Amino acid sequence: MSDPAKTRRHAERVRELVASLVREIKDPRLGMVTVTDARITGDLRDAHVYYTVLGDQTEQASTAAALESAKGMLRTRVGHALGLRHSPSLTFVLDNVLDHAKEIDDLLAAARHQDAEVQRLAAGKQYAGDPDPYKSTEDEDDEAEADERVGAEDKR
């Protein structure tokens, strides 16, 4: 098991290398690819490369096929650049950042709508009981007695 800092450095380097090497792939199936992240195992043998593709499902599928066919060249070049004894095997994972962002935006819009509805229903309403139902005259009397005892102890 290697050092976690070393693993992070190698993962960042793998991300940078794959992002630059993808530009050199001359496959017409390859679309507009952005490498978003890379994660590498502690033994530096397996690397997961996360990417996004601008376009629809067919462009994503064709880009995945192009990356799979170029995997050998990418693995060799990454291994040489990292200077490792064994080149890490690359696994490409489609990162649906735009789908996740749209889902989060939809959830936030629904929450805003529900908050506005609650505010609309609460407008002009008042509490059913006293504004502070937990405060009583007995509590005030107990506080006054406690203050008197503290004042008497301070005089001693």
Buried (B, 14 or more C-beta within 10 A) or exposed (E): EEEEEEBEEBBEBBBBBBBEBBEEBEBEBBBEBEBBBBBBBEEBEEBBBBBBBEEEEEBBBBBBEBBEEBBEEBBEBBBEBBEEEEBBEBEBBBBBBEEEEEEEEEEEEEEEEEEEEEEEEEEEEEEEEEEEEEEEEEEEEEEEEEEEEEEEEEEE
